[in-house]
Amino acid sequence: MTVTQAIRPEREISHAVARLLLRAGAVHVSRQQPFVLAAGWASPVYVDVRLLLGEPDLRRAVTELAARHLRAGFPDGGFDAVVGAETAGIPFAAWLADALDLKLRYVRKRPLGVGRNAQVEGGPVDGLRVLLMDDLTTDGASKLNFVRGLRAAGADVGDVLTIFYHDAFPGAGERLTEAGLSLHALATWADVLAADDENRLAREDRAEIERFLADPVAWSMRHGGRASLTPRL
């Protein structure tokens, strides 16, 4: 597993988030047919963070854990607004903005092309210090696109909050750092494996995850995915 450059919450928070993901059934393992992630990597496991959206106890819990992390890291506030990334980041951002009593905005993947042709919705962000929130981070490329839209609209954005960071593959931390961004990752693979005290992962699935994490790039290459940091054309 690569060394991340993410800002990690205290272990109690990260393990609690990992348990919520396991409880929601969000960790899907396929030993026969690999998943191909948006970044082009092949993986035997896929984390569907959106499953936390559906159950009120799960979404309340993850919102409170995210708020606790931010209150600890930014005791004097630090943000004027939470911005949800289209699409799954929007509801999580809305609940977090309520918990922290902050303004809410959302950012599209691209301008709408009609009306105001806006990429940022919900109100102006010019001069505001904003926190970008999304459900999942893999290689960080989509986050850079969202941040470009926010900065073009005048926002001061230097922090990204993600519920799960698929930190197996290289490049994301360096890419975000070069863009002047700090990634706050509530849970990673290490947390999922360490926090599975209820044995929700089958022994065979856990073994497959561990084999994958030992050399994820080689695993991806063997299963038809990307083999390097350079995306396939």
Residue pairs with C-beta under 8 A, 6 or more apart in sequence:
1 167
1 168
1 189
1 190
1 213
1 216
2 167
2 168
2 169
2 170
2 173
3 173
4 165
4 167
4 172
4 173
4 183
4 185
4 188
5 173
5 174
5 176
5 177
5 183
6 165
6 167
6 173
6 183
6 184
6 185
6 188
7 73
7 182
7 183
7 184
7 185
8 14
8 185
8 188
9 65
9 68
9 69
9 72
9 73
9 184
9 186
10 69
10 72
13 65
13 68
13 69
13 186
14 186
14 187
14 188
14 191
14 195
15 187
15 191
15 194
15 195
16 61
16 65
16 195
17 62
17 65
17 163
17 164
17 186
17 187
17 191
18 187
18 191
18 192
18 194
18 195
18 196
19 195
19 196
19 197
19 198
20 52
20 58
20 61
20 62
20 65
21 27
21 47
21 49
21 51
21 52
21 163
21 164
21 187
21 192
22 192
22 195
22 196
22 198
22 200
22 201
23 58
23 200
24 51
24 52
24 55
24 58
25 51
26 47
26 48
26 49
26 51
26 52
27 45
27 47
27 192
27 200
27 201
28 35
28 45
28 46
28 47
28 48
29 44
29 45
29 201
29 202
29 205
29 208
29 209
30 44
30 45
30 46
31 44
31 204
31 205
31 208
34 42
34 43
34 44
34 223
34 224
34 225
35 42
35 43
35 44
35 45
35 46
36 42
36 43
36 224
36 225
37 43
37 46
37 138
37 166
37 225
38 138
38 142
39 138
39 139
39 141
39 169
39 226
39 231
40 225
40 226
40 231
40 232
41 138
41 139
41 169
41 216
41 220
41 225
41 226
42 219
42 220
42 221
42 223
42 224
42 225
42 226
43 166
43 168
43 212
43 216
43 219
43 220
43 225
44 208
44 209
44 212
44 219
44 223
45 205
45 208
45 209
45 212
47 136
47 164
47 166
47 192
49 88
49 135
49 136
49 163
49 164
50 88
50 135
51 58
52 58
52 59
52 62
52 92
52 163
53 59
53 88
53 91
53 92
59 91
59 92
59 95
60 95
62 92
62 163
62 186
63 92
63 95
63 96
63 99
64 99
65 186
66 92
66 96
66 99
66 133
66 161
66 163
66 186
67 96
67 99
67 100
69 161
69 184
69 186
70 78
70 79
70 96
70 100
70 131
70 161
70 184
71 100
73 184
78 129
79 100
79 102
79 129
79 130
79 131
79 159
80 102
80 103
80 128
80 129
80 130
81 97
81 102
81 103
81 104
81 105
81 125
81 128
81 129
81 130
81 131
82 93
82 96
82 97
82 100
82 102
82 103
82 104
82 105
82 130
82 131
82 133
83 93
83 104
83 105
83 106
83 107
83 120
83 125
83 130
83 131
83 132
83 133
83 146
83 150
83 155
83 157
84 90
84 91
84 92
84 93
84 94
84 104
84 105
84 106
84 107
84 133
84 134
85 93
85 106
85 107
85 132
85 133
85 134
85 142
85 143
85 146
86 106
86 107
86 108
86 109
86 146
88 134
88 135
88 136
89 106
89 132
89 133
89 134
89 135
90 106
92 133
92 134
92 135
92 163
93 104
93 106
93 133
94 104
96 102
96 133
96 161
97 103
97 104
103 122
103 123
103 128
104 122
105 120
105 121
105 122
105 123
105 125
105 130
106 120
106 121
106 122
107 119
107 120
107 121
107 132
107 146
107 149
107 150
108 118
108 119
108 120
108 121
108 149
109 142
109 145
109 146
110 119
110 145
110 149
111 117
111 118
111 119
111 149
112 118
112 119
119 149
119 152
119 153
120 149
120 150
120 153
120 155
124 153
124 154
125 150
125 153
125 154
125 155
126 153
126 154
126 155
127 154
127 156
128 154
128 155
128 156
129 155
129 156
129 157
129 158
130 150
130 155
130 156
130 157
131 157
131 159
131 160
131 161
132 143
132 146
132 147
132 150
132 157
132 159
132 160
132 161
133 160
133 161
133 162
134 142
134 143
134 146
134 160
134 161
134 162
134 163
135 162
135 163
135 164
136 162
136 163
136 164
136 165
136 166
137 143
137 160
137 162
137 164
137 165
137 166
137 172
137 183
137 185
138 166
138 169
138 172
139 169
139 171
139 172
139 175
140 171
140 172
140 173
140 175
140 176
140 183
141 175
143 160
143 176
143 181
143 183
144 175
144 176
144 179
144 181
147 157
147 160
147 179
147 181
150 157
151 157
157 181
158 180
158 181
158 182
159 181
159 182
159 184
160 176
160 181
160 182
160 183
160 184
161 184
161 186
162 183
162 184
162 185
162 186
163 186
163 187
164 185
164 186
164 187
164 188
165 172
165 183
165 185
165 187
165 188
166 189
167 173
167 185
167 188
167 189
168 189
168 212
168 213
168 216
169 216
169 217
169 220
170 217
170 229
171 229
172 183
173 183
176 182
176 183
189 209
189 213
192 201
193 206
193 209
193 210
196 206
201 209
211 219
212 219
217 226
217 227
217 228
220 226
220 227
221 227
226 232
